[in-house]
Amino acid sequence: MPVVNPLARELVFKIVYYGPGLGGKTTSLQHVHATARPEHRGRLVSLATPVDRTLYFDFLPVRLPALRGMSVRLQLFTVPGQVYYNATRKLVLTGADGIVLVVDSQRERLDANLESLENLIDNLREHGRALDQVPHVLQYNKRDLPGVLPADELGRRLNLLSAPAFESVAVHGAGIYEALDAIARAVLRDFERRVPISGERAPELVLPEGGLAEVLRAETNPPANPPAEAAPPAAEMEPTPVPPSVQEGPRRPSTWPSLRVPPVGNARPEPEVAVEVVEPAPVAAGAPSFALLFSPAERPLVGAVEQALGRRDANEAILAVDRLVSRVLAGLGAIAGGEAPRDPALAVMLLGVPGPRYLELRARVRDARSGAPLGDRDALAAYVFALELAQARARFT
């Protein structure tokens, strides 16, 4: 289900582009980013290998104008195409409201497409879902190449549920908005079907007749006295950030902004735990302190962690680390131009820290809350993860 902010009257939908490697998923997001007006799109955050294969994910937040009183935001992700990174596929698929299955139309890629479809079904099953329960469309890409399979044959082999299907050429942008428009309409209809109705029925959410292409490219509020100069062409707009090389370690791309403090959204937030704010323990003159790696607002939590470590109270130290990490993650939204993934594990990956490291922390936190006996090694490992986050964040400030 999408994230609903009733005070801001805003809906946030997560759409995942799924498919084999080099099939056109990233290129599809790049086209949307290059052609949408700046006020309707965020920054395209991409992690890739030196040969341009997406290793973790691409993330592009797209803002839509208010639709009948409700603001809608789409968060577009791609998954890595290589089977080797299936754990990351499952992580990105978490909480997806809609799926675009990007198919490589080349005849020799049919087996890869079938493998990707089977993998999608398996990963949805591990999340307790089935393909017929998730809005999805198919995008038959690379239709400009010679010798591609006919669209009706691709449909017989891959479109198991007769979902909407579109032919596309991602490198030229053909069919990209049509598929995005269809999946956006599908997730809106699915939300209207699932949302509980109490009292007066909520206003229906619909997209304009022109579809997303018209919405994203059109100027919704033109100025009273338009400037004489024409708007710059798409090619001259904000450049796509250069993805960091995984082998060389994360580095600061020139187009990424400095960190600010919008909160990280989470579709399923964990319950807040009341905590007594503890001032950091005094540090001897000239002695280094890990608190210096954190912001002044975070240092009381650092003090709580280190005092629990000093008492050899591993469970309390881990719970204090959890609060510290939550505070650190609250400042990661600006990496994506003010938008952040709803899943904190994906936000961690934006900093170049492996997502499984965050999942290890969550497992320790669950054990600590249940009262399971934990030792100094567990507490120190949790604290090291918090220090890694602080160091990774420092590279972007």
Residue pairs with C-beta under 8 A, 6 or more apart in sequence:
1 95
1 97
1 191
1 194
1 267
2 11
2 12
2 13
2 14
2 97
2 187
2 191
2 267
3 11
3 12
3 265
3 267
3 342
4 10
4 11
4 12
5 11
5 12
8 71
9 66
9 69
9 70
9 71
10 70
10 71
10 72
10 73
11 70
11 71
11 72
11 73
11 191
11 205
12 73
12 74
12 75
12 265
12 342
13 72
13 73
13 74
13 75
13 97
13 98
13 184
13 187
13 188
13 191
14 75
14 77
14 95
14 96
14 97
14 98
14 267
14 342
15 74
15 75
15 76
15 77
15 96
15 97
15 98
15 99
15 100
15 180
15 183
15 184
15 187
16 77
16 78
16 79
16 92
16 93
16 96
16 98
16 99
16 100
17 25
17 28
17 29
17 76
17 77
17 78
17 79
17 99
17 100
17 102
18 25
18 78
18 79
18 89
18 93
18 99
18 100
18 101
18 102
18 116
18 120
19 25
19 79
19 81
19 101
19 102
19 103
19 104
19 113
19 116
20 81
20 104
20 109
20 112
20 113
20 115
20 116
21 53
21 80
21 81
21 82
21 112
22 53
22 81
22 104
23 81
23 102
23 103
23 104
23 109
23 112
23 113
23 116
23 141
23 142
24 102
24 104
24 139
24 141
24 142
24 168
24 170
24 171
25 54
25 58
25 78
25 79
25 81
25 102
26 46
26 48
26 54
26 58
26 78
27 170
27 171
28 78
28 100
28 102
28 139
28 141
28 168
28 170
28 176
28 179
29 44
29 58
29 60
29 76
29 78
30 44
30 240
31 170
31 173
31 176
32 41
32 60
32 62
32 76
32 176
32 177
32 180
32 216
33 41
33 44
33 60
33 240
34 234
34 235
34 237
34 240
35 173
35 216
35 217
35 234
36 62
36 216
36 217
37 216
37 217
37 218
37 219
38 237
38 238
39 63
40 62
40 63
40 64
40 65
40 215
40 216
41 60
41 61
41 62
41 63
41 216
42 60
42 61
42 62
42 63
42 336
42 337
42 338
42 339
43 60
43 238
43 241
43 255
43 256
43 257
43 335
43 336
43 337
44 58
44 59
44 60
44 240
44 241
45 58
45 59
45 60
45 241
45 256
45 335
45 336
45 350
46 54
46 58
46 59
46 240
46 241
46 243
47 54
47 55
47 56
47 57
47 58
47 243
47 244
47 246
47 349
47 352
48 54
48 55
48 243
48 245
48 246
49 55
49 245
49 246
49 247
50 245
50 247
53 80
53 81
53 82
54 78
54 79
54 80
54 81
55 80
55 85
55 88
55 246
56 80
56 85
56 88
56 92
56 349
56 355
57 77
57 78
57 79
57 80
57 88
57 92
57 346
57 349
58 76
58 77
58 78
59 75
59 76
59 77
59 336
59 341
59 346
59 350
60 75
60 76
61 73
61 74
61 75
61 76
61 336
61 337
61 339
62 73
62 74
62 75
62 76
62 216
63 71
63 73
64 71
64 72
64 73
64 74
64 212
64 215
64 216
65 71
65 215
65 220
67 205
67 206
67 207
68 203
68 204
68 205
68 206
69 203
70 203
70 205
72 188
72 205
73 339
74 184
75 339
75 341
75 342
76 180
77 92
77 96
77 341
77 346
78 92
79 88
79 89
79 92
79 93
80 88
80 89
81 116
83 115
83 119
86 119
86 123
87 356
88 355
89 119
89 123
90 123
90 126
90 127
91 343
91 345
91 346
91 355
92 346
93 120
93 123
93 124
93 127
94 127
94 343
95 267
95 268
95 342
95 343
96 134
97 134
97 135
97 187
97 190
97 191
98 134
98 135
98 136
98 137
98 183
98 184
98 186
98 187
98 190
99 120
99 134
99 135
99 136
99 137
99 183
100 136
100 137
100 138
100 139
100 179
100 180
100 183
101 116
101 117
101 120
101 136
101 137
101 138
101 139
101 158
102 139
102 141
102 170
103 113
103 138
103 139
103 140
103 141
103 154
103 158
104 112
104 113
104 141
104 142
105 140
105 141
105 142
105 143
105 145
105 148
105 149
105 151
105 154
105 167
106 142
106 145
106 147
106 148
106 149
107 147
107 148
107 149
110 149
110 157
113 154
113 157
113 158
114 157
114 158
117 158
117 160
120 131
121 130
121 131
124 130
124 131
124 134
131 160
131 161
132 161
135 183
135 186
135 187
135 189
135 190
136 161
136 163
136 183
136 186
137 163
137 164
137 165
137 166
137 179
137 182
137 183
137 186
138 154
138 155
138 158
138 159
138 163
138 164
138 165
138 166
139 165
139 166
139 168
139 175
139 176
139 179
140 151
140 154
140 165
140 166
140 167
140 168
141 168
141 169
141 170
141 175
142 148
142 169
142 170
143 151
143 167
143 168
143 169
143 174
143 175
144 169
144 172
151 165
151 167
154 165
155 165
159 165
164 182
164 186
166 175
166 178
166 179
166 182
167 174
167 175
168 174
168 175
168 176
168 178
168 179
169 175
170 176
177 211
177 212
177 213
177 216
178 211
178 213
180 212
181 207
181 211
181 212
181 213
184 207
184 212
185 207
188 205
188 206
188 207
191 205
192 204
192 205
195 202
207 215
208 214
208 215
210 218
238 255
239 255
240 255
241 253
241 254
241 255
241 256
242 253
242 254
242 255
243 253
244 250
244 251
244 253
244 352
245 251
249 352
250 351
250 352
250 392
250 395
251 395
252 395
252 396
256 335
256 396
257 334
257 335
257 337
258 334
258 396
258 397
259 331
259 332
259 334
259 335
259 393
259 396
259 397
260 331
260 333
260 334
260 338
261 330
261 331
261 333
261 334
262 330
262 331
262 333
262 334
262 338
262 340
263 330
263 333
263 340
264 329
264 330
264 332
264 333
264 340
264 341
264 342
264 344
264 347
265 340
265 341
265 342
266 342
266 343
266 344
267 342
267 343
273 319
273 322
273 323
275 301
275 304
275 320
275 323
276 304
277 300
277 304
278 300
278 303
278 304
278 307
279 300
279 303
280 289
280 291
280 299
280 300
280 302
280 303
280 306
281 303
281 306
281 307
281 310
283 289
283 291
290 302
290 306
290 387
291 299
291 302
291 303
291 306
293 387
293 390
293 391
293 394
294 301
294 302
294 324
294 328
294 390
295 331
297 327
298 324
298 327
298 328
301 320
301 323
301 324
301 327
302 324
304 320
304 323
304 324
305 317
305 320
305 321
305 324
305 383
305 386
308 314
308 316
308 317
308 320
308 379
309 317
309 376
309 379
309 380
309 383
312 376
314 368
314 374
314 375
314 376
314 378
314 379
315 368
315 371
315 372
315 374
316 368
317 379
317 382
317 383
318 364
318 365
318 367
318 368
318 374
318 378
318 379
318 382
319 365
319 368
319 369
321 361
321 379
321 382
321 383
321 385
321 386
322 361
322 365
322 368
322 382
324 386
325 358
325 361
325 385
325 386
325 389
326 344
328 386
328 389
328 390
328 393
329 344
329 347
329 348
329 389
331 393
332 340
332 347
332 350
332 351
332 393
333 339
333 340
335 350
335 351
335 396
336 350
340 347
340 350
341 347
341 350
344 358
345 355
345 358
345 359
346 355
348 354
348 355
348 357
348 358
348 389
349 355
351 389
351 392
351 393
351 395
351 396
352 392
353 385
353 388
353 389
353 392
357 385
357 388
358 385
360 381
360 385
361 382
361 385
364 374
364 378
364 381
364 382
365 382
367 374
367 378
368 374
